[in-house]
Amino acid sequence: MTWVEAIVLGIVQGLTEFLPVSSSGHLRITSAIFFDRDAGASFTAVTQLGTEAAVLIYFAKDIWRITRTWLVGIRDKSVRSSLDYRMGWYVIVGSIPIGLFGFVFKDQIKTAGRNLWVVATTLIVFAFVLAFAEYWGRQTRTLENFRMKDGVVMGFAQAMALVPGVSRSGGTLTAGLLLNLTREAAARYSFLLAIPAVVMSGVFSLGDVFEPSAPGTSVPTVAQTIVATAIAFGIGYAAIAWLLRYVAHHTLYVFVLYRVALGTLVLALLLTGTIDAT
């Protein structure tokens, strides 16, 4: 991997991780178009540690409050009715699907799931699903109305993002809107739900990131991985604040149009032989 590649991919990761456009899909597409190779699923997982570090810092007070209340609630029944205690369980239970599916399909995620035909198709298909959710969702429920079934549904939606192009934030936002949550409520739970899954995925991928997982996969150095992750952290931190403000006052249709346009472009490049699917 060249330094230009590492820096560019770090920027792409930071810009797209929290938007409903699929950061893993963008890393795969960027690598194919500009560098004629794949940075690999492991590199994607590790650089996501940078953006999740941004989440940990941005939501530090919320995370500390939820964690403390959850631990107290284990032995003190009087706090179990609080939202913070319940949110602790919602995040834990909601994280189970992606953990199970990630373990079972780990080989396919690193190989067949990164095929650009799959990435382009999922970008387009799930754009229309997001559009339907934006149109149909009544957005009458806040986090105060959040229930365990919501956490489970959004947890399975997050698991679908193991396929590049689906989008973790896009999947959870879509599910949240279909559950009639407000965009802001769905986004906040989405941020919290991502922490266990992304951190564990990144940690488990640390040993694989410096080994090519498939022919044509670029291999970064330790320094390049650290720099890319740091860049993703800085840009990702700014993206969190922007997205929360944006979803509070705007629809998600701009991301729908962007996903369709990008997916169509990738399909055109594949059909003309400009880029390879694998």
Stockholm file with secondary structure:
# STOCKHOLM 1.0

chainA/1-278         MTWVEAIVLGIVQGLTEFLPVSSSGHLRITSAIFFDRDAGASFTAVTQLGTEAAVLIYFAKDIWRITRTWLVGIRDKSVRSSLDYRMGWYVIVGSIPIGLFGFVFKDQIKTAGRNLWVVATTLIVFAFVLAFAEYWGRQTRTLENFRMKDGVVMGFAQAMALVPGVSRSGGTLTAGLLLNLTREAAARYSFLLAIPAVVMSGVFSLGDVFEPSAPGTSVPTVAQTIVATAIAFGIGYAAIAWLLRYVAHHTLYVFVLYRVALGTLVLALLLTGTIDAT
#=GR chainA/1-278 SS CCHHHHHHHHHHHHHHTTTTTCHHHHHHHHHHHHHSSBCCHHHHHHHHHHHHHHHHHHTHHHHHHHHHHHHHHHHCGGGTTSHHHHHHHHHHHHHHHHHHHHHHTHHHHHTGGGCHHHHHHHHHHHHHHHHHHHHHCCCCBCGGGCCHHHHHHHHHHHHHTTSTTSCHHHHHHHHHHHTTBCHHHHHHHHHHHHHHHHHHHHHHHTTTTTSCSSTTBCCCCHHHHHHHHHHHHHHHHHHHHHHHHHHHHSCSHHHHHHHHHHHHHHHHHHHTTSSCCC
#=GC SS_cons         CCHHHHHHHHHHHHHHTTTTTCHHHHHHHHHHHHHSSBCCHHHHHHHHHHHHHHHHHHTHHHHHHHHHHHHHHHHCGGGTTSHHHHHHHHHHHHHHHHHHHHHHTHHHHHTGGGCHHHHHHHHHHHHHHHHHHHHHCCCCBCGGGCCHHHHHHHHHHHHHTTSTTSCHHHHHHHHHHHTTBCHHHHHHHHHHHHHHHHHHHHHHHTTTTTSCSSTTBCCCCHHHHHHHHHHHHHHHHHHHHHHHHHHHHSCSHHHHHHHHHHHHHHHHHHHTTSSCCC
//
